């Protein structure tokens, strides 16, 4: 299938991508601010610029409804388990592991992908 921007020179294409991401980021921030004024959450750390970029890339890849926040530190004990820190943002890829166990979810942590306990995730 032909992409709508497939005919553009690469620098112009990346400019479109960047503008779209910035726009999504602004919408996401506006949404988060509106959300925070409605429900002040206890002790949420502000995201670092690097984390924010990662969140924007996860949003653009998976959509905002797939984002989850880690509620407490996770140390992966098995193969394919991720070790994550409290407050990290991940995108849900599958709400079950390879054996169909729904208490372990497959997530994208903005690079590494692996399994985490579903109980330690809350919608972002």
C-alpha positions as CSV (number, residue, x, y, z in Angstrom):
1,X,0.0,0.0,0.0
2,X,1.2,3.5,-0.9
3,X,1.7,5.8,2.1
4,X,0.0,9.2,1.8
5,X,3.4,10.9,2.3
6,X,5.4,8.3,0.4
7,X,6.1,10.7,-2.5
8,X,7.8,13.3,-0.3
9,X,11.5,13.7,0.0
10,X,12.8,12.2,3.3
11,X,13.5,15.5,5.2
12,X,10.0,16.7,4.5
13,X,8.5,13.4,5.5
14,X,10.4,13.5,8.8
15,X,9.2,17.1,9.3
16,X,5.6,15.9,9.0
17,X,6.3,13.0,11.4
18,X,7.9,15.4,13.9
19,X,5.0,17.9,13.6
20,X,2.5,15.2,14.1
21,X,4.3,13.9,17.2
22,X,4.6,17.4,18.6
23,X,0.9,18.0,18.0
24,X,0.1,14.6,19.7
25,X,2.4,15.5,22.5
26,X,0.6,18.9,23.1
27,X,-2.7,17.1,23.0
28,X,-1.4,14.5,25.4
29,X,-0.1,17.2,27.8
30,X,-3.4,19.1,27.6
31,X,-5.2,15.9,28.3
32,X,-2.9,15.1,31.3
33,X,-3.3,18.6,32.7
34,X,-7.1,18.3,32.5
35,X,-6.9,14.9,34.0
36,X,-4.6,16.0,36.8
37,X,-6.9,18.9,37.7
38,X,-9.9,16.5,38.0
39,X,-8.0,13.8,39.8
40,X,-4.8,14.8,41.6
41,X,-2.8,11.6,41.8
42,X,-0.7,10.9,44.9
43,X,3.0,11.3,44.2
44,X,3.3,11.0,40.5
45,X,6.8,12.1,39.4
46,X,6.9,14.5,36.5
47,X,8.4,12.8,33.4
48,X,11.9,13.6,32.3
49,X,12.3,14.8,28.8
50,X,13.7,11.4,27.8
51,X,10.7,9.6,29.4
52,X,8.3,12.1,27.7
53,X,9.9,11.4,24.3
54,X,9.5,7.7,25.0
55,X,5.8,8.2,26.0
56,X,5.2,10.1,22.7
57,X,6.8,7.4,20.7
58,X,4.6,4.8,22.5
59,X,1.5,6.9,21.9
60,X,2.3,7.2,18.2
61,X,3.0,3.5,17.9
62,X,0.2,2.0,20.0
63,X,-2.3,4.8,20.7
64,X,-3.0,6.5,24.1
65,X,-5.6,3.9,25.2
66,X,-2.8,1.2,25.4
67,X,-0.6,3.1,27.9
68,X,-0.1,1.9,31.4
69,X,2.0,3.1,34.3
70,X,4.0,0.8,36.5
71,X,2.6,1.1,40.1
72,X,5.6,-0.5,41.9
73,X,9.1,-1.7,41.0
74,X,9.1,-4.9,39.0
75,X,12.1,-7.2,39.0
76,X,11.7,-9.8,36.2
77,X,12.6,-13.3,37.4
78,X,11.9,-15.4,34.4
79,X,13.1,-15.2,30.8
80,X,11.3,-12.5,28.8
81,X,10.3,-10.7,32.0
82,X,11.1,-7.0,32.2
83,X,12.5,-5.2,35.2
84,X,10.8,-1.8,35.5
85,X,10.8,1.1,38.0
86,X,7.7,2.5,39.6
87,X,6.2,5.3,37.4
88,X,7.6,4.0,34.1
89,X,5.1,4.2,31.2
90,X,4.6,1.1,29.0
91,X,2.3,0.2,26.1
92,X,0.2,-2.9,26.3
93,X,0.8,-5.3,23.4
94,X,-1.1,-8.4,24.7
95,X,-3.1,-9.0,27.9
96,X,-1.8,-12.5,28.3
97,X,1.5,-14.4,28.1
98,X,2.3,-17.1,25.5
99,X,0.5,-19.7,27.6
100,X,-2.6,-17.6,27.8
101,X,-2.0,-16.6,31.4
102,X,-3.8,-13.2,31.8
103,X,-1.9,-12.2,35.0
104,X,1.2,-11.6,32.9
105,X,1.0,-9.0,30.1
106,X,3.3,-8.4,27.2
107,X,4.3,-4.8,27.1
108,X,6.6,-2.4,25.1
109,X,8.7,-0.4,27.4
110,X,9.9,2.0,24.7
111,X,12.5,-0.4,23.3
112,X,12.6,-3.6,25.3
113,X,9.5,-5.8,25.2
114,X,8.6,-8.4,27.7
115,X,6.2,-9.7,30.3
116,X,5.2,-7.9,33.5
117,X,2.6,-8.7,36.2
118,X,-0.7,-7.2,35.2
119,X,-1.5,-6.3,38.8
120,X,1.4,-3.8,38.8
121,X,0.0,-1.8,35.9
122,X,-2.6,0.9,35.9
123,X,-4.1,2.7,32.9
124,X,-2.1,5.9,32.3
